[in-house]
């Protein structure tokens, strides 16, 4: 259960990171609200998951999921350019996340 919560929390990290960028310094209401809700839910999920998952592994997986999904979303929506090297680097990040899960206790 902790791993599922951690994955969802990592996905919510991508939501709040994207909303933060769209809030334009907290001057736009709805992106700011989405940022706040997603941030609290993401941190709450991380805190819940870290009760059973080692902190280093859990935090690295949470950040990796959030970072990779944020970049993927930005490339998919055209907010960021797409290149082969970016795709390969994101795949490498995902491989490291999976590796951490596979070697964790």
N, C-alpha and C positions, 0 to 999 in steps of 0.2 A: 504494500500500500504506500509506503514512504517513497518508493521510486516513482510511482504514478504521480503522487502529489508533487514531487520534485520536478518531473517533466512538465506538468501543467504550470508550475510556478516559473519555470524557465521560459515557457511560451508567453506567460504574462509579462515577463521581463521585456520581451520583444515588443509587446503592446505598449508598455509604459515608455519605453525608449522612443518608439515611433511617435507616440502622442506628445512626448516632451519636445521633440523637434517641431511638431506641428503647432504647438501652443504659442510659438513665437515669444518666448520669454514670459509665459503665463499671461499673455494679453488676449488670448482667445479662450472663451469660456469652455466649450465642449472638449477640445483637446486637453485642457487643463483638468477638467473633471475626470476624463478617461484616464489621464496620467495618474491622478491621485488614487482612484479606485484600483487600478491595475497594480500600482506600486504597493499599496497596503496588502492586496491579495497575494501578490508575488512574494513579498517579504514574509507574510504569514505562512505561506506554503513552504518556503525555504526553512523557516524556523521549525515547522512541524516535521519536515523530512529529516532535519539534522538531529532529531531525537534518536533516530536509529541508524542514520548514515554518517560515517566519519565526516567531520567538518571540511577537511581539505578536499575530499572527493566530492562531497555534495555541493560545495561552493563552486568548484571548478566545472562540474557538470551544469549547474544552474547558469553560470556565466556563459559557458560555451553554447548552450542551447539558445539563450537570449541573444548573444552576439551573432551566431550564425543565422538565426531566423530574422534578425533585424537587417542584416546585409542581404539575405535572399529576398525579403519583402521589398527593400529599397530597389534592388535590381529589377524585380518583377513589375514594380509600379513605374519604373523609369526615373525614379528619384536619384538613382546612382547608375553609372555606366556598367555594362556587362563586359567582362573580358574573360578569356580562358584562364588566365592566372588567378583571377579572383575566384572563379568557380573551383579551381584546383585547391586553392588555399582553404576555402570553406569546406570542401570535401575532406581535407586533411584535419581540420578542426573537428568535424563530425566523427572522423575515425578515432581521434584522440578521446572524444567523449565516450564513444562506444567502448574503447579500450579501458577507460577508467571504470566503467560499469562492469566489464568482464573480469577485471582483476580485483575488484573490491570484495571485502569479506561479506 
